[in-house]
Amino acid sequence: MIYARIAGTGSYLPGQPVTNADLVARGIDTSDEWVVGRTGIHARHLAEAGVSASDLAYEAALRAIDAAAVQADEIDLIIVATSTPDYIFPSTAALLQSKLGVRNNGAAFDVQAVCSGFVYALSIAEKFIRSGSHRKALVVGSEIFSRILDWSDRGTCVLFGDGAGAVVLEAADEPGLLASALHADGSYNPILCVPGGVAGGAVTGDPFLRMDGQAVFKFAVRVLGEVAGEVLDEAGLTSEDVDWLIPHQANVRIIQATAKRLGLPMERVITTVGEHGNTSAASIPLALDKAVRDGRVQRGHRLVLEGVGGGFTWGAVLLAF
């Protein structure tokens, strides 16, 4: 039997932290108290002009590949979860493959499930590996959300940041990913979306992120609690068997409410949203990598990774690290 286990993690945040006070200094109508009180966010990182999602992905990927003690040309599957790709095409994954110097004709493609993207991509990669068709997968979440923010809308622009996180997933003799569940309901698309596009060389519609914060909060807390329970039930486990919950890092109040629903103390929840804001598909692997590198997450620990994002999409994976 072939299984899939995480062999290494990596992450990358561009530039220096931009604090809430820095945003006020730039003329945004907000305050540190307002942002922290509602979201728990103290700072975020913003990519400089000319830096792309594939650039951030490359830095995170190098760290994950090094941690996994593999060579880049051993990677035969690259999946990048992103809502802010470099181009319409080619895929950000193909551009990342080129930057890594991988020339083995392995598969490379993007997944677009917004903030659930990393969970979707990890679940897909696991199925490729378990099928026997691929041996080592690089799974990356990379976002430059600062490019799609309306900086006059304080209800959204203070929430998001840029960054990337990555894992190397490889074939193993013992189970790694124990259960997964993916869901979507497109009827909820109006409460979180970027309702614009490009046609005829011009932007059509609204090119900025728009969100109904209260509706998103209620939806997120409900489905995150449900989907975590779903993967635990599939594996025949309970929340008592979970060492760490690593949720999408969108809002500390959503994280706290989700943990409460699952009966998990916050001491067993990895929370990094305060230092980088909502980095969409990058947020879960960013949090995972930090917890691995500071020693909280260790081999043998059981983890629940879960996300919810525009679409609406949501999902979770239960894994033995």
C-alpha positions as CSV (number, residue, x, y, z in Angstrom):
1,M,0.0,0.0,0.0
2,I,1.3,3.5,-0.9
3,Y,0.7,6.4,1.4
4,A,1.7,10.1,1.3
5,R,3.5,11.9,4.1
6,I,4.8,15.5,4.5
7,A,8.6,15.3,4.2
8,G,9.4,19.0,4.6
9,T,7.8,22.4,5.0
10,G,8.9,26.0,4.0
11,S,7.5,29.5,3.9
12,Y,8.3,33.0,2.8
13,L,7.0,36.5,3.6
14,P,8.2,39.4,1.4
15,G,9.8,42.6,2.8
16,Q,9.4,44.0,6.2
17,P,6.2,43.9,8.3
18,V,3.7,46.7,7.6
19,T,2.0,47.5,10.9
20,N,-1.5,48.9,11.5
21,A,0.2,52.1,12.5
22,D,2.1,52.1,9.1
23,L,-1.3,51.9,7.3
24,V,-2.6,54.8,9.3
25,A,0.5,56.8,8.3
26,R,-0.2,56.0,4.7
27,G,-3.6,57.7,5.0
28,I,-5.9,54.7,5.6
29,D,-8.9,55.5,7.9
30,T,-8.3,53.0,10.6
31,S,-6.5,52.4,13.9
32,D,-4.4,49.7,15.5
33,E,-7.2,49.3,18.2
34,W,-9.9,48.9,15.5
35,V,-8.0,46.3,13.5
36,V,-6.6,44.3,16.4
37,G,-9.9,44.3,18.2
38,R,-11.9,42.9,15.3
39,T,-9.3,40.6,13.6
40,G,-6.2,40.1,15.8
41,I,-4.0,41.3,13.0
42,H,-1.0,43.5,14.0
43,A,0.9,43.5,10.7
44,R,1.1,42.1,7.2
45,H,3.8,41.8,4.5
46,L,3.3,43.4,1.1
47,A,5.2,42.4,-2.0
48,E,7.1,45.1,-3.9
49,A,6.2,46.0,-7.5
50,G,7.6,43.5,-9.9
51,V,7.5,40.6,-7.4
52,S,5.1,37.8,-8.5
53,A,3.3,34.9,-6.9
54,S,5.8,32.5,-8.5
55,D,8.7,34.5,-6.9
56,L,7.2,34.0,-3.5
57,A,6.4,30.4,-4.3
58,Y,10.0,29.8,-5.3
59,E,11.4,31.0,-2.0
60,A,9.0,28.9,0.0
61,A,9.6,25.9,-2.2
62,L,13.4,26.1,-1.8
63,R,12.9,26.0,2.0
64,A,10.5,23.0,1.8
65,I,12.8,21.1,-0.6
66,D,15.8,21.7,1.7
67,A,13.8,20.6,4.8
68,A,12.7,17.4,2.9
69,A,16.4,16.7,2.0
70,V,15.5,16.1,-1.7
71,Q,16.7,17.5,-4.9
72,A,14.4,19.8,-7.0
73,D,14.6,17.5,-10.0
74,E,13.2,14.6,-7.9
75,I,9.9,16.5,-7.8
76,D,7.5,15.0,-10.3
77,L,4.3,16.9,-9.4
78,I,3.9,20.7,-8.7
79,I,0.6,22.1,-7.6
80,V,0.3,25.8,-6.7
81,A,-2.8,27.1,-5.0
82,T,-3.3,30.7,-5.9
83,S,-6.0,33.3,-6.7
84,T,-3.4,35.8,-7.7
85,P,-1.4,34.1,-10.5
86,D,1.4,35.7,-12.4
87,Y,-0.5,35.5,-15.7
88,I,-3.8,34.2,-17.1
89,F,-1.5,31.5,-18.5
90,P,0.9,29.8,-18.3
91,S,0.2,28.5,-14.8
92,T,2.1,29.8,-11.8
93,A,3.1,26.1,-11.2
94,A,4.7,25.9,-14.6
95,L,6.6,29.1,-14.0
96,L,7.7,27.8,-10.6
97,Q,8.9,24.6,-12.2
98,S,11.0,26.6,-14.6
99,K,12.5,28.7,-11.8
100,L,13.4,25.5,-9.8
101,G,15.1,24.1,-12.9
102,V,12.9,21.0,-12.9
103,R,13.1,19.5,-16.4
104,N,11.7,16.0,-15.8
105,N,8.4,16.6,-17.5
106,G,6.4,16.0,-14.3
107,A,3.0,17.5,-14.0
108,A,2.5,21.2,-13.0
109,F,-0.8,23.0,-12.6
110,D,-2.6,25.6,-10.5
111,V,-5.6,25.1,-8.2
112,Q,-8.0,28.0,-7.6
113,A,-10.1,27.5,-4.5
114,V,-9.1,30.8,-2.8
115,C,-8.4,30.4,0.9
116,S,-9.2,26.7,0.8
117,G,-6.7,26.3,-2.1
118,F,-3.9,24.7,-0.1
119,V,-6.2,22.1,1.4
120,Y,-7.6,21.3,-2.0
121,A,-4.1,21.1,-3.5
122,L,-2.8,18.8,-0.7
123,S,-5.7,16.5,-1.1
124,I,-5.2,16.3,-4.9
125,A,-1.5,15.6,-4.5
126,E,-2.1,12.9,-2.0
127,K,-4.4,11.1,-4.5
128,F,-1.7,11.3,-7.2
129,I,0.8,9.8,-4.9
130,R,-1.4,7.0,-3.6
131,S,-2.3,6.1,-7.2
132,G,1.4,5.3,-7.8
133,S,1.7,7.7,-10.7
134,H,3.9,10.2,-8.8
135,R,6.4,9.9,-6.0
136,K,7.2,13.4,-4.8
137,A,4.9,16.4,-4.9
138,L,5.6,20.0,-4.2
139,V,2.4,21.7,-2.9
140,V,2.5,25.5,-2.6
141,G,0.1,28.2,-1.5
142,S,1.2,31.6,-2.9
143,E,-0.7,34.9,-2.9
144,I,-0.2,38.6,-3.6
145,F,-3.6,39.8,-2.4
146,S,-2.3,43.4,-2.1
147,R,-2.7,43.7,-5.8
148,I,-6.5,43.1,-5.7
149,L,-7.3,45.3,-2.6
150,D,-9.2,48.6,-2.7
151,W,-7.0,50.6,-0.4
152,S,-9.9,53.1,0.3
153,D,-12.0,50.2,1.8
154,R,-10.8,49.9,5.4
155,G,-13.1,46.9,5.9
156,T,-11.0,44.8,3.6
157,C,-7.6,46.4,2.9
158,V,-6.4,45.9,6.5
159,L,-7.2,42.2,6.5
160,F,-4.9,40.8,3.8
161,G,-1.3,40.3,3.1
162,D,1.2,38.5,0.8
163,G,3.2,35.4,1.3
164,A,3.8,31.8,0.4
165,G,4.0,28.4,2.1
166,A,5.0,25.0,0.8
167,V,5.3,21.3,1.6
168,V,7.0,18.4,-0.1
169,L,4.6,15.4,0.0
170,E,6.2,12.0,-0.8
171,A,5.3,8.4,-1.1
172,A,5.6,6.5,2.2
173,D,5.0,3.0,3.7
174,E,3.0,4.4,6.6
175,P,-0.1,6.6,6.5
176,G,0.4,10.4,6.5
177,L,-2.8,11.9,5.3
178,L,-5.5,10.0,7.2
179,A,-8.7,11.7,5.9
180,S,-9.8,14.6,3.8
181,A,-13.0,16.4,2.9
182,L,-13.6,19.0,0.2
183,H,-16.8,21.0,-0.4
184,A,-18.1,24.0,-2.4
185,D,-21.4,25.9,-2.7
186,G,-21.3,28.5,-5.5
187,S,-24.5,30.1,-4.4
188,Y,-22.6,32.0,-1.7
189,N,-20.3,33.7,-4.2
190,P,-21.6,37.2,-3.7
191,I,-20.4,37.5,0.0
192,L,-16.7,37.2,-0.9
193,C,-15.5,37.8,-4.5
194,V,-13.6,39.8,-7.0
195,P,-16.3,40.4,-9.5
196,G,-14.2,41.6,-12.4
197,G,-12.1,40.3,-15.3
198,V,-10.2,41.1,-18.4
199,A,-11.8,41.3,-21.9
200,G,-10.6,43.0,-25.0
201,G,-7.5,44.3,-23.2
202,A,-9.6,46.1,-20.6
203,V,-10.8,45.4,-17.1
204,T,-14.5,44.5,-17.0
205,G,-16.5,44.8,-13.8
206,D,-15.0,45.4,-10.4
207,P,-11.3,44.3,-10.1
208,F,-11.2,44.6,-6.3
209,L,-12.0,42.2,-3.5
210,R,-15.4,42.7,-2.0
211,M,-16.7,41.1,1.2
212,D,-19.7,40.9,3.4
213,G,-17.8,40.5,6.7
214,Q,-20.6,39.4,8.9
215,A,-22.0,36.9,6.4
216,V,-18.5,35.4,5.9
217,F,-17.9,35.1,9.7
218,K,-21.1,33.2,10.3
219,F,-20.6,30.9,7.3
220,A,-16.9,30.2,8.1
221,V,-17.5,29.3,11.8
222,R,-20.2,26.9,10.8
223,V,-18.5,25.0,8.0
224,L,-15.1,24.9,9.6
225,G,-16.5,23.2,12.7
226,E,-18.5,20.8,10.5
227,V,-15.6,19.8,8.1
228,A,-13.1,19.2,11.0
229,G,-15.7,16.9,12.5
230,E,-16.1,15.2,9.2
231,V,-12.5,14.2,8.8
232,L,-12.3,13.1,12.4
233,D,-15.3,10.9,12.0
234,E,-13.9,9.4,8.8
235,A,-10.7,8.4,10.7
236,G,-12.6,7.2,13.8
237,L,-11.1,9.9,16.0
238,T,-12.3,12.7,18.2
239,S,-10.9,16.2,18.9
240,E,-9.1,14.7,21.9
241,D,-6.9,12.8,19.5
242,V,-5.8,16.0,17.7
243,D,-2.5,17.5,18.8
244,W,-2.8,20.7,16.7
245,L,-5.5,22.5,14.8
246,I,-4.0,24.6,12.0
247,P,-6.9,26.6,10.5
248,H,-6.9,29.2,7.7
249,Q,-5.5,32.4,9.2
250,A,-8.2,34.9,8.4
251,N,-9.5,36.4,11.7
252,V,-8.6,35.4,15.2
253,R,-12.3,35.5,16.2
254,I,-13.2,32.9,13.6
255,I,-10.3,30.8,14.8
256,Q,-11.4,31.1,18.4
257,A,-15.0,30.3,17.6
258,T,-14.0,27.3,15.5
259,A,-11.8,25.9,18.3
260,K,-14.7,26.3,20.8
261,R,-17.0,24.4,18.6
262,L,-14.5,21.5,18.4
263,G,-13.8,21.6,22.1
264,L,-10.1,22.4,21.6
265,P,-8.3,24.9,23.9
266,M,-6.4,27.7,22.1
267,E,-3.2,26.2,23.4
268,R,-3.6,23.5,20.8
269,V,-4.4,25.9,17.9
270,I,-1.6,27.3,15.7
271,T,-2.4,31.0,15.2
272,T,-0.2,33.3,13.1
273,V,-2.7,35.7,11.6
274,G,-1.5,38.5,13.9
275,E,1.9,38.6,12.1
276,H,0.9,38.3,8.4
277,G,-2.9,38.8,8.1
278,N,-5.0,36.8,5.7
279,T,-2.7,35.4,3.1
280,S,-5.4,33.2,1.5
281,A,-4.1,30.0,0.1
282,A,-0.7,30.7,1.7
283,S,-2.0,31.0,5.3
284,I,-2.2,27.3,6.3
285,P,1.3,26.3,5.1
286,L,2.7,29.5,6.6
287,A,1.3,28.6,10.0
288,L,2.4,24.9,9.6
289,D,5.9,25.8,8.7
290,K,6.3,28.2,11.6
291,A,5.0,25.6,14.1
292,V,7.3,22.9,12.7
293,R,10.4,25.2,12.9
294,D,9.7,26.4,16.4
295,G,9.2,22.9,17.6
296,R,5.6,22.8,18.4
297,V,4.6,20.4,15.6
298,Q,6.7,17.3,15.8
299,R,6.8,13.9,14.1
300,G,4.0,11.7,15.2
301,H,1.6,14.6,16.0
302,R,-1.9,14.5,14.5
303,L,-2.9,17.7,12.8
304,V,-6.1,19.0,11.3
305,L,-5.6,21.6,8.6
306,E,-8.8,23.4,7.4
307,G,-9.7,26.3,5.3
308,V,-12.7,28.2,3.9
309,G,-12.7,30.8,1.1
310,G,-14.6,32.5,-1.6
311,G,-16.6,30.4,-3.9
312,F,-17.6,29.4,-1.4
313,T,-15.2,26.5,-0.9
314,W,-14.1,24.7,2.3
315,G,-12.2,21.6,3.3
316,A,-10.0,19.9,5.8
317,V,-7.3,17.2,6.0
318,L,-6.4,15.1,9.0
319,L,-2.8,14.0,8.9
320,A,-0.1,12.2,10.9
321,F,2.9,14.5,10.7
